[in-house]
Amino acid sequence: GMTEGRDEKAVDMFGRQALLGNRAPVIWNLNQDLLELYHQHCDADVGSLGTGELGIPVTLDEKHADTLPYAIRYYTCDSEHGDMCREHKYMANCWVERDD
């Protein structure tokens, strides 16, 4: 990380310098408030590390699971249906027939 990462003014200056450059920057993993500011007011492309879980709905029951895209049906279940997610945790099969 940046040595100046603890000084918010220095981090902001770094981000502004990147935005003033002669090519389109992607500001990555700065202070979340600064990322939002650059994105909303400067139309900058921004990003940060995360889990990728934002926007994945919690599965409420089997009927609800059928309405979700296949890949996320049993990704996260509510507390009452945790067993349902565990039952489907490793549902995978090889599509290539093998001897082993």
N, CA, C and O atoms as a GROMACS GRO file, in nm:
protein
  400
    1GLY      N    1   0.081  -0.118   0.000
    1GLY     CA    2   0.000   0.000   0.000
    1GLY      C    3   0.086   0.124   0.000
    1GLY      O    4   0.208   0.118   0.013
    2MET      N    5   0.021   0.234  -0.014
    2MET     CA    6   0.092   0.363  -0.014
    2MET      C    7   0.142   0.394   0.125
    2MET      O    8   0.073   0.370   0.224
    3THR      N    9   0.262   0.448   0.133
    3THR     CA   10   0.316   0.493   0.262
    3THR      C   11   0.228   0.602   0.318
    3THR      O   12   0.209   0.612   0.439
    4GLU      N   13   0.174   0.685   0.228
    4GLU     CA   14   0.090   0.798   0.269
    4GLU      C   15  -0.053   0.756   0.299
    4GLU      O   16  -0.138   0.841   0.324
    5GLY      N   17  -0.081   0.627   0.297
    5GLY     CA   18  -0.217   0.577   0.310
    5GLY      C   19  -0.290   0.620   0.436
    5GLY      O   20  -0.413   0.618   0.440
    6ARG      N   21  -0.217   0.659   0.537
    6ARG     CA   22  -0.281   0.701   0.662
    6ARG      C   23  -0.322   0.849   0.657
    6ARG      O   24  -0.402   0.894   0.739
    7ASP      N   25  -0.265   0.924   0.560
    7ASP     CA   26  -0.295   1.067   0.546
    7ASP      C   27  -0.397   1.084   0.434
    7ASP      O   28  -0.363   1.076   0.316
    8GLU      N   29  -0.522   1.108   0.472
    8GLU     CA   30  -0.630   1.113   0.374
    8GLU      C   31  -0.607   1.222   0.269
    8GLU      O   32  -0.645   1.205   0.153
    9LYS      N   33  -0.547   1.335   0.308
    9LYS     CA   34  -0.522   1.443   0.211
    9LYS      C   35  -0.422   1.398   0.105
    9LYS      O   36  -0.438   1.430  -0.012
   10ALA      N   37  -0.320   1.325   0.145
   10ALA     CA   38  -0.221   1.276   0.049
   10ALA      C   39  -0.284   1.174  -0.045
   10ALA      O   40  -0.255   1.174  -0.165
   11VAL      N   41  -0.369   1.089   0.006
   11VAL     CA   42  -0.437   0.990  -0.077
   11VAL      C   43  -0.530   1.060  -0.176
   11VAL      O   44  -0.536   1.022  -0.293
   12ASP      N   45  -0.601   1.163  -0.130
   12ASP     CA   46  -0.689   1.240  -0.218
   12ASP      C   47  -0.608   1.307  -0.329
   12ASP      O   48  -0.650   1.307  -0.444
   13MET      N   49  -0.492   1.363  -0.295
   13MET     CA   50  -0.408   1.427  -0.395
   13MET      C   51  -0.362   1.324  -0.499
   13MET      O   52  -0.360   1.353  -0.619
   14PHE      N   53  -0.324   1.208  -0.454
   14PHE     CA   54  -0.283   1.101  -0.545
   14PHE      C   55  -0.395   1.068  -0.644
   14PHE      O   56  -0.372   1.054  -0.764
   15GLY      N   57  -0.515   1.055  -0.592
   15GLY     CA   58  -0.630   1.025  -0.678
   15GLY      C   59  -0.658   1.135  -0.777
   15GLY      O   60  -0.687   1.108  -0.893
   16ARG      N   61  -0.650   1.260  -0.733
   16ARG     CA   62  -0.675   1.374  -0.823
   16ARG      C   63  -0.568   1.383  -0.932
   16ARG      O   64  -0.599   1.416  -1.046
   17GLN      N   65  -0.445   1.354  -0.896
   17GLN     CA   66  -0.338   1.355  -0.997
   17GLN      C   67  -0.365   1.249  -1.103
   17GLN      O   68  -0.343   1.272  -1.222
   18ALA      N   69  -0.411   1.134  -1.061
   18ALA     CA   70  -0.442   1.028  -1.157
   18ALA      C   71  -0.554   1.070  -1.250
   18ALA      O   72  -0.551   1.039  -1.369
   19LEU      N   73  -0.654   1.141  -1.196
   19LEU     CA   74  -0.767   1.185  -1.278
   19LEU      C   75  -0.726   1.293  -1.377
   19LEU      O   76  -0.788   1.306  -1.483
   20LEU      N   77  -0.624   1.371  -1.346
   20LEU     CA   78  -0.579   1.480  -1.434
   20LEU      C   79  -0.486   1.432  -1.544
   20LEU      O   80  -0.452   1.510  -1.633
   21GLY      N   81  -0.446   1.307  -1.540
   21GLY     CA   82  -0.354   1.252  -1.640
   21GLY      C   83  -0.413   1.251  -1.779
   21GLY      O   84  -0.531   1.283  -1.797
   22ASN      N   85  -0.333   1.214  -1.879
   22ASN     CA   86  -0.380   1.218  -2.018
   22ASN      C   87  -0.442   1.085  -2.064
   22ASN      O   88  -0.467   1.069  -2.184
   23ARG      N   89  -0.466   0.992  -1.975
   23ARG     CA   90  -0.535   0.869  -2.010
   23ARG      C   91  -0.634   0.835  -1.899
   23ARG      O   92  -0.619   0.877  -1.784
   24ALA      N   93  -0.733   0.758  -1.935
   24ALA     CA   94  -0.838   0.726  -1.839
   24ALA      C   95  -0.785   0.634  -1.730
   24ALA      O   96  -0.743   0.522  -1.760
   25PRO      N   97  -0.786   0.679  -1.605
   25PRO     CA   98  -0.736   0.593  -1.497
   25PRO      C   99  -0.846   0.505  -1.439
   25PRO      O  100  -0.965   0.530  -1.457
   26VAL      N  101  -0.804   0.404  -1.371
   26VAL     CA  102  -0.892   0.325  -1.286
   26VAL      C  103  -0.837   0.341  -1.146
   26VAL      O  104  -0.726   0.295  -1.117
   27ILE      N  105  -0.912   0.406  -1.059
   27ILE     CA  106  -0.870   0.427  -0.921
   27ILE      C  107  -0.912   0.304  -0.843
   27ILE      O  108  -1.030   0.270  -0.838
   28TRP      N  109  -0.816   0.237  -0.781
   28TRP     CA  110  -0.843   0.108  -0.718
   28TRP      C  111  -0.809   0.110  -0.570
   28TRP      O  112  -0.696   0.143  -0.532
   29ASN      N  113  -0.904   0.075  -0.487
   29ASN     CA  114  -0.883   0.041  -0.348
   29ASN      C  115  -0.834   0.154  -0.259
   29ASN      O  116  -0.758   0.130  -0.165
   30LEU      N  117  -0.876   0.278  -0.287
   30LEU     CA  118  -0.849   0.388  -0.196
   30LEU      C  119  -0.959   0.390  -0.090
   30LEU      O  120  -1.042   0.300  -0.083
   31ASN      N  121  -0.958   0.492  -0.011
   31ASN     CA  122  -1.063   0.516   0.087
   31ASN      C  123  -1.200   0.510   0.017
   31ASN      O  124  -1.217   0.572  -0.088
   32GLN      N  125  -1.294   0.439   0.073
   32GLN     CA  126  -1.426   0.418   0.010
   32GLN      C  127  -1.497   0.549  -0.019
   32GLN      O  128  -1.560   0.562  -0.124
   33ASP      N  129  -1.488   0.646   0.072
   33ASP     CA  130  -1.554   0.775   0.049
   33ASP      C  131  -1.494   0.846  -0.072
   33ASP      O  132  -1.566   0.907  -0.150
   34LEU      N  133  -1.361   0.838  -0.088
   34LEU     CA  134  -1.296   0.901  -0.202
   34LEU      C  135  -1.334   0.830  -0.332
   34LEU      O  136  -1.356   0.895  -0.434
   35LEU      N  137  -1.343   0.697  -0.328
   35LEU     CA  138  -1.384   0.624  -0.447
   35LEU      C  139  -1.523   0.667  -0.493
   35LEU      O  140  -1.546   0.688  -0.612
   36GLU      N  141  -1.614   0.680  -0.399
   36GLU     CA  142  -1.750   0.723  -0.434
   36GLU      C  143  -1.749   0.865  -0.490
   36GLU      O  144  -1.820   0.893  -0.587
   37LEU      N  145  -1.671   0.952  -0.430
   37LEU     CA  146  -1.660   1.091  -0.476
   37LEU      C  147  -1.607   1.096  -0.619
   37LEU      O  148  -1.666   1.165  -0.703
   38TYR      N  149  -1.499   1.026  -0.647
   38TYR     CA  150  -1.441   1.026  -0.781
   38TYR      C  151  -1.537   0.967  -0.884
   38TYR      O  152  -1.548   1.016  -0.996
   39HIS      N  153  -1.606   0.862  -0.844
   39HIS     CA  154  -1.699   0.797  -0.936
   39HIS      C  155  -1.819   0.887  -0.967
   39HIS      O  156  -1.858   0.902  -1.083
   40GLN      N  157  -1.878   0.945  -0.864
   40GLN     CA  158  -1.999   1.024  -0.882
   40GLN      C  159  -1.974   1.161  -0.944
   40GLN      O  160  -2.052   1.207  -1.027
   41HIS      N  161  -1.865   1.226  -0.905
   41HIS     CA  162  -1.844   1.364  -0.949
   41HIS      C  163  -1.742   1.378  -1.062
   41HIS      O  164  -1.740   1.480  -1.130
   42CYS      N  165  -1.658   1.279  -1.083
   42CYS     CA  166  -1.556   1.287  -1.188
   42CYS      C  167  -1.577   1.183  -1.296
   42CYS      O  168  -1.502   1.177  -1.394
   43ASP      N  169  -1.679   1.100  -1.280
   43ASP     CA  170  -1.707   0.991  -1.374
   43ASP      C  171  -1.587   0.898  -1.391
   43ASP      O  172  -1.563   0.844  -1.499
   44ALA      N  173  -1.512   0.880  -1.283
   44ALA     CA  174  -1.394   0.793  -1.285
   44ALA      C  175  -1.435   0.648  -1.266
   44ALA      O  176  -1.533   0.618  -1.197
   45ASP      N  177  -1.359   0.559  -1.327
   45ASP     CA  178  -1.378   0.415  -1.302
   45ASP      C  179  -1.305   0.381  -1.174
   45ASP      O  180  -1.186   0.408  -1.161
   46VAL      N  181  -1.376   0.322  -1.079
   46VAL     CA  182  -1.318   0.290  -0.949
   46VAL      C  183  -1.348   0.146  -0.912
   46VAL      O  184  -1.437   0.084  -0.971
   47GLY      N  185  -1.276   0.093  -0.816
   47GLY     CA  186  -1.301  -0.041  -0.768
   47GLY      C  187  -1.226  -0.067  -0.641
   47GLY      O  188  -1.138   0.010  -0.602
   48SER      N  189  -1.260  -0.174  -0.575
   48SER     CA  190  -1.189  -0.212  -0.453
   48SER      C  191  -1.206  -0.362  -0.432
   48SER      O  192  -1.293  -0.426  -0.491
   49LEU      N  193  -1.122  -0.416  -0.348
   49LEU     CA  194  -1.132  -0.558  -0.317
   49LEU      C  195  -1.259  -0.584  -0.237
   49LEU      O  196  -1.302  -0.500  -0.157
   50GLY      N  197  -1.316  -0.696  -0.257
   50GLY     CA  198  -1.436  -0.732  -0.184
   50GLY      C  199  -1.466  -0.879  -0.201
   50GLY      O  200  -1.386  -0.954  -0.256
   51THR      N  201  -1.580  -0.919  -0.153
   51THR     CA  202  -1.617  -1.060  -0.160
   51THR      C  203  -1.696  -1.094  -0.285
   51THR      O  204  -1.706  -1.211  -0.323
   52GLY      N  205  -1.752  -0.994  -0.349
   52GLY     CA  206  -1.836  -1.018  -0.466
   52GLY      C  207  -1.976  -1.063  -0.430
   52GLY      O  208  -2.050  -1.108  -0.517
   53GLU      N  209  -2.013  -1.054  -0.304
   53GLU     CA  210  -2.143  -1.102  -0.259
   53GLU      C  211  -2.252  -0.995  -0.261
   53GLU      O  212  -2.369  -1.026  -0.240
   54LEU      N  213  -2.214  -0.871  -0.286
   54LEU     CA  214  -2.313  -0.764  -0.287
   54LEU      C  215  -2.415  -0.790  -0.397
   54LEU      O  216  -2.378  -0.808  -0.513
   55GLY      N  217  -2.541  -0.792  -0.362
   55GLY     CA  218  -2.646  -0.813  -0.460
   55GLY      C  219  -2.692  -0.958  -0.474
   55GLY      O  220  -2.790  -0.984  -0.543
   56ILE      N  221  -2.623  -1.052  -0.410
   56ILE     CA  222  -2.669  -1.191  -0.415
   56ILE      C  223  -2.774  -1.209  -0.306
   56ILE      O  224  -2.745  -1.192  -0.188
   57PRO      N  225  -2.896  -1.244  -0.346
   57PRO     CA  226  -3.003  -1.255  -0.246
   57PRO      C  227  -2.986  -1.378  -0.156
   57PRO      O  228  -2.926  -1.478  -0.196
   58VAL      N  229  -3.040  -1.369  -0.037
   58VAL     CA  230  -3.043  -1.482   0.056
   58VAL      C  231  -3.157  -1.573   0.013
   58VAL      O  232  -3.269  -1.527  -0.009
   59THR      N  233  -3.128  -1.702   0.002
   59THR     CA  234  -3.230  -1.800  -0.037
   59THR      C  235  -3.319  -1.828   0.082
   59THR      O  236  -3.272  -1.863   0.190
   60LEU      N  237  -3.449  -1.811   0.063
   60LEU     CA  238  -3.544  -1.825   0.173
   60LEU      C  239  -3.599  -1.966   0.187
   60LEU      O  240  -3.623  -2.012   0.299
   61ASP      N  241  -3.620  -2.036   0.077
   61ASP     CA  242  -3.670  -2.173   0.079
   61ASP      C  243  -3.653  -2.233  -0.061
   61ASP      O  244  -3.604  -2.166  -0.151
   62GLU      N  245  -3.693  -2.359  -0.078
   62GLU     CA  246  -3.676  -2.428  -0.207
   62GLU      C  247  -3.752  -2.357  -0.320
   62GLU      O  248  -3.702  -2.347  -0.432
   63LYS      N  249  -3.870  -2.310  -0.290
   63LYS     CA  250  -3.950  -2.240  -0.392
   63LYS      C  251  -3.877  -2.113  -0.437
   63LYS      O  252  -3.872  -2.083  -0.556
   64HIS      N  253  -3.823  -2.040  -0.343
   64HIS     CA  254  -3.748  -1.919  -0.375
   64HIS      C  255  -3.622  -1.954  -0.454
   64HIS      O  256  -3.585  -1.882  -0.546
   65ALA      N  257  -3.556  -2.063  -0.417
   65ALA     CA  258  -3.434  -2.105  -0.486
   65ALA      C  259  -3.461  -2.128  -0.635
   65ALA      O  260  -3.376  -2.096  -0.719
   66ASP      N  261  -3.577  -2.182  -0.668
   66ASP     CA  262  -3.611  -2.209  -0.808
   66ASP      C  263  -3.625  -2.082  -0.890
   66ASP      O  264  -3.617  -2.088  -1.013
   67THR      N  265  -3.644  -1.968  -0.826
   67THR     CA  266  -3.659  -1.842  -0.898
   67THR      C  267  -3.523  -1.774  -0.922
   67THR      O  268  -3.515  -1.676  -0.996
   68LEU      N  269  -3.418  -1.824  -0.858
   68LEU     CA  270  -3.286  -1.760  -0.866
   68LEU      C  271  -3.201  -1.825  -0.976
   68LEU      O  272  -3.224  -1.940  -1.013
   69PRO      N  273  -3.103  -1.750  -1.028
   69PRO     CA  274  -3.010  -1.812  -1.124
   69PRO      C  275  -2.943  -1.933  -1.060
   69PRO      O  276  -2.914  -1.934  -0.940
   70TYR      N  277  -2.918  -2.036  -1.140
   70TYR     CA  278  -2.867  -2.163  -1.089
   70TYR      C  279  -2.743  -2.148  -1.002
   70TYR      O  280  -2.733  -2.211  -0.897
   71ALA      N  281  -2.650  -2.064  -1.043
   71ALA     CA  282  -2.522  -2.054  -0.973
   71ALA      C  283  -2.533  -1.998  -0.831
   71ALA      O  284  -2.444  -2.021  -0.749
   72ILE      N  285  -2.642  -1.926  -0.801
   72ILE     CA  286  -2.653  -1.866  -0.667
   72ILE      C  287  -2.770  -1.921  -0.585
   72ILE      O  288  -2.798  -1.870  -0.477
   73ARG      N  289  -2.836  -2.022  -0.635
   73ARG     CA  290  -2.956  -2.073  -0.565
   73ARG      C  291  -2.930  -2.106  -0.419
   73ARG      O  292  -3.011  -2.072  -0.333
   74TYR      N  293  -2.822  -2.170  -0.391
   74TYR     CA  294  -2.795  -2.214  -0.254
   74TYR      C  295  -2.667  -2.152  -0.200
   74TYR      O  296  -2.601  -2.210  -0.114
   75TYR      N  297  -2.632  -2.035  -0.251
   75TYR     CA  298  -2.508  -1.968  -0.208
   75TYR      C  299  -2.518  -1.924  -0.062
   75TYR      O  300  -2.428  -1.948   0.018
   76THR      N  301  -2.629  -1.859  -0.028
   76THR     CA  302  -2.652  -1.813   0.110
   76THR      C  303  -2.797  -1.838   0.146
   76THR      O  304  -2.887  -1.793   0.076
   77CYS      N  305  -2.821  -1.909   0.255
   77CYS     CA  306  -2.957  -1.934   0.302
   77CYS      C  307  -2.982  -1.857   0.430
   77CYS      O  308  -2.889  -1.824   0.504
   78ASP      N  309  -3.108  -1.828   0.457
   78ASP     CA  310  -3.140  -1.763   0.585
   78ASP      C  311  -3.117  -1.863   0.699
   78ASP      O  312  -3.096  -1.982   0.675
   79SER      N  313  -3.122  -1.813   0.821
   79SER     CA  314  -3.086  -1.896   0.938
   79SER      C  315  -3.177  -2.018   0.954
   79SER      O  316  -3.134  -2.121   1.006
   80GLU      N  317  -3.301  -2.008   0.910
   80GLU     CA  318  -3.394  -2.122   0.923
   80GLU      C  319  -3.366  -2.232   0.820
   80GLU      O  320  -3.407  -2.346   0.841
   81HIS      N  321  -3.297  -2.200   0.712
   81HIS     CA  322  -3.278  -2.295   0.603
   81HIS      C  323  -3.130  -2.323   0.574
   81HIS      O  324  -3.095  -2.359   0.462
   82GLY      N  325  -3.045  -2.307   0.672
   82GLY     CA  326  -2.903  -2.333   0.656
   82GLY      C  327  -2.873  -2.474   0.611
   82GLY      O  328  -2.780  -2.497   0.533
   83ASP      N  329  -2.952  -2.571   0.660
   83ASP     CA  330  -2.934  -2.711   0.619
   83ASP      C  331  -2.955  -2.728   0.469
   83ASP      O  332  -2.887  -2.809   0.405
   84MET      N  333  -3.048  -2.653   0.414
   84MET     CA  334  -3.077  -2.663   0.271
   84MET      C  335  -2.953  -2.622   0.189
   84MET      O  336  -2.921  -2.688   0.090
   85CYS      N  337  -2.885  -2.517   0.230
   85CYS     CA  338  -2.763  -2.475   0.159
   85CYS      C  339  -2.652  -2.578   0.175
   85CYS      O  340  -2.579  -2.607   0.080
   86ARG      N  341  -2.640  -2.634   0.296
   86ARG     CA  342  -2.535  -2.734   0.318
   86ARG      C  343  -2.560  -2.860   0.235
   86ARG      O  344  -2.465  -2.924   0.189
   87GLU      N  345  -2.686  -2.896   0.215
   87GLU     CA  346  -2.720  -3.014   0.134
   87GLU      C  347  -2.674  -2.996  -0.011
   87GLU      O  348  -2.637  -3.094  -0.076
   88HIS      N  349  -2.675  -2.875  -0.060
   88HIS     CA  350  -2.641  -2.846  -0.199
   88HIS      C  351  -2.500  -2.791  -0.216
   88HIS      O  352  -2.464  -2.746  -0.325
   89LYS      N  353  -2.421  -2.794  -0.111
   89LYS     CA  354  -2.291  -2.728  -0.114
   89LYS      C  355  -2.198  -2.781  -0.222
   89LYS      O  356  -2.136  -2.702  -0.293
   90TYR      N  357  -2.189  -2.910  -0.237
   90TYR     CA  358  -2.097  -2.968  -0.334
   90TYR      C  359  -2.172  -3.046  -0.442
   90TYR      O  360  -2.134  -3.158  -0.476
   91MET      N  361  -2.277  -2.987  -0.495
   91MET     CA  362  -2.353  -3.053  -0.602
   91MET      C  363  -2.283  -3.026  -0.734
   91MET      O  364  -2.308  -2.925  -0.799
   92ALA      N  365  -2.197  -3.114  -0.772
   92ALA     CA  366  -2.125  -3.100  -0.898
   92ALA      C  367  -2.099  -3.238  -0.956
   92ALA      O  368  -2.082  -3.335  -0.883
   93ASN      N  369  -2.098  -3.245  -1.085
   93ASN     CA  370  -2.060  -3.369  -1.149
   93ASN      C  371  -1.978  -3.335  -1.273
   93ASN      O  372  -1.993  -3.230  -1.334
   94CYS      N  373  -1.892  -3.426  -1.306
   94CYS     CA  374  -1.806  -3.410  -1.421
   94CYS      C  375  -1.888  -3.438  -1.547
   94CYS      O  376  -1.960  -3.538  -1.551
   95TRP      N  377  -1.878  -3.355  -1.646
   95TRP     CA  378  -1.953  -3.376  -1.769
   95TRP      C  379  -1.876  -3.457  -1.872
   95TRP      O  380  -1.924  -3.481  -1.982
   96VAL      N  381  -1.757  -3.500  -1.836
   96VAL     CA  382  -1.676  -3.585  -1.922
   96VAL      C  383  -1.668  -3.723  -1.859
   96VAL      O  384  -1.619  -3.737  -1.747
   97GLU      N  385  -1.715  -3.823  -1.929
   97GLU     CA  386  -1.712  -3.958  -1.875
   97GLU      C  387  -1.567  -4.003  -1.858
   97GLU      O  388  -1.486  -3.990  -1.950
   98ARG      N  389  -1.536  -4.056  -1.740
   98ARG     CA  390  -1.400  -4.101  -1.710
   98ARG      C  391  -1.406  -4.240  -1.648
   98ARG      O  392  -1.507  -4.280  -1.591
   99ASP      N  393  -1.297  -4.314  -1.660
   99ASP     CA  394  -1.289  -4.448  -1.605
   99ASP      C  395  -1.264  -4.448  -1.454
   99ASP      O  396  -1.297  -4.545  -1.386
  100ASP      N  397  -1.206  -4.343  -1.402
  100ASP     CA  398  -1.170  -4.344  -1.260
  100ASP      C  399  -1.288  -4.295  -1.179
  100ASP      O  400  -1.279  -4.288  -1.057
   0.00000   0.00000   0.00000
